[in-house]
Amino acid sequence: MSDSIKQKIQEDMKVAMRAKEKQRLGTIRLMQAAIKQREIDERISLDDTQVIVILDKMLKQRRDSIEQYEKANRQDLAEQEAFEIKIIKTYMPQPLSETEINSLIETAINATGATSIKELGKVIGYLKPKVQGRVDMKAFTANIKQRLS
């Protein structure tokens, strides 16, 4: 991977500006702000893995917001969040297939020696760096719980 995700976001911002795509530009600026905020707070330069963690968190926030907006019957706001999810997802790694997920869980359970639901944290701790941004953590955790119980 020659270009970093940060560089790609930067390039896409310029393209969106030139094309006068206000909605897309707004979303890209939100991503950039979140990345910059963390870099300034921690006085570091983020690598792709750390950027994916931030984008993953942004996706989760938007999914939660959509749920709230739909309950409140605010379809206009839910659609804005859905649009932002679509843009953010373009910077995320390819999602894992069901087969890959099952294989990773099996490997993790064997590697950690987990035998009960009490050891869920150990398994998730082992897997999280490998799956960050490539799975829906809620469903993923449920899958692991099911195997450990």
C-alpha positions in Angstrom: 0.0 0.0 0.0 1.9 3.0 -1.2 -0.6 5.8 -0.3 -1.7 6.0 3.3 -5.3 6.4 4.1 -4.6 9.9 5.4 -3.1 10.9 2.0 -6.1 9.4 0.2 -8.5 11.4 2.4 -6.4 14.6 1.7 -6.5 14.0 -2.1 -10.2 13.2 -2.1 -10.8 16.4 -0.2 -9.2 18.4 -3.0 -11.3 16.5 -5.6 -14.5 17.1 -3.7 -13.7 20.8 -3.4 -13.0 21.2 -7.1 -16.2 19.2 -7.9 -18.1 21.4 -5.4 -19.5 18.2 -3.7 -20.6 19.9 -0.4 -22.0 16.9 1.3 -19.0 14.7 0.5 -16.6 17.4 1.4 -18.3 17.9 4.8 -17.9 14.2 5.6 -14.2 14.2 4.5 -13.6 17.2 6.7 -15.1 15.4 9.7 -12.8 12.5 9.1 -9.8 14.8 8.9 -10.8 16.6 12.0 -11.1 13.4 14.0 -7.6 12.2 12.8 -6.0 15.6 13.5 -7.6 15.8 16.9 -6.1 12.5 18.0 -2.7 13.4 16.5 -2.6 16.7 18.3 -3.9 15.3 21.6 -1.3 12.5 21.6 1.4 14.4 19.8 1.9 11.6 17.3 1.4 10.9 13.6 -1.2 8.2 13.0 -0.5 5.2 10.9 -3.2 3.4 8.8 -4.1 1.0 11.6 -4.8 3.9 14.0 -6.7 5.8 11.3 -8.9 2.7 10.8 -9.7 2.6 14.5 -10.9 6.2 14.3 -12.9 5.6 11.2 -14.4 2.5 12.7 -15.5 4.5 15.7 -17.0 7.1 13.4 -19.0 4.4 11.6 -20.3 3.1 14.9 -21.4 6.6 16.0 -23.3 7.0 12.7 -25.0 3.6 13.0 -26.2 4.6 16.5 -27.3 8.0 15.3 -29.4 6.5 12.5 -31.1 4.2 15.0 -32.0 7.3 17.2 -33.1 9.4 14.2 -35.4 6.7 12.9 -37.0 6.3 16.4 -37.5 10.1 16.4 -38.9 10.0 12.8 -36.2 12.2 11.4 -35.6 10.5 8.1 -33.7 13.5 6.7 -31.0 13.3 9.5 -30.9 9.5 9.2 -30.2 9.8 5.4 -27.3 12.3 6.1 -25.8 9.7 8.5 -26.2 6.9 6.0 -24.5 9.1 3.4 -21.6 9.7 5.8 -21.3 5.9 6.4 -21.1 5.3 2.7 -18.2 7.8 2.3 -16.3 6.6 5.4 -16.6 3.0 4.3 -14.6 3.7 1.1 -11.5 4.2 3.3 -12.0 1.0 5.3 -10.3 -2.3 4.5 -12.3 -5.1 2.8 -14.7 -6.7 5.2 -13.9 -10.3 6.2 -16.0 -13.1 4.8 -18.0 -15.4 7.1 -15.4 -18.2 6.4 -12.5 -15.9 7.4 -14.3 -14.8 10.5 -15.0 -18.3 11.7 -11.5 -19.4 11.0 -10.1 -16.5 13.0 -12.4 -17.2 15.9 -11.3 -20.9 15.9 -7.7 -19.9 15.8 -8.1 -17.4 18.6 -10.0 -19.8 20.9 -7.3 -22.5 20.4 -4.4 -19.9 20.8 -5.8 -18.5 24.0 -7.1 -21.8 25.4 -10.4 -20.2 26.2 -13.1 -22.7 27.3 -15.8 -20.5 28.8 -17.7 -17.3 28.4 -15.6 -15.9 31.3 -12.6 -15.8 28.9 -14.4 -13.8 26.2 -12.2 -10.7 26.9 -9.0 -12.8 26.3 -10.3 -14.0 22.9 -11.5 -10.5 21.8 -8.2 -8.9 23.0 -6.4 -11.5 20.8 -8.6 -10.8 17.7 -9.3 -7.1 17.8 -6.1 -5.9 16.2 -6.6 -8.5 13.4 -10.2 -7.6 12.6 -10.4 -3.8 13.4 -12.6 -2.1 10.8 -13.2 -5.3 8.9 -16.1 -6.8 11.0 -19.2 -5.5 12.8 -17.8 -5.9 16.4 -21.3 -6.4 17.9 -22.1 -9.4 15.7 -18.5 -10.6 15.9 -18.6 -10.6 19.8 -22.0 -12.4 19.7 -20.5 -15.1 17.5 -17.6 -15.6 19.9 -20.0 -15.7 22.9 -22.0 -18.4 21.2 -19.0 -20.5 20.7 -17.8 -20.2 24.2 -21.1 -21.0 25.9 
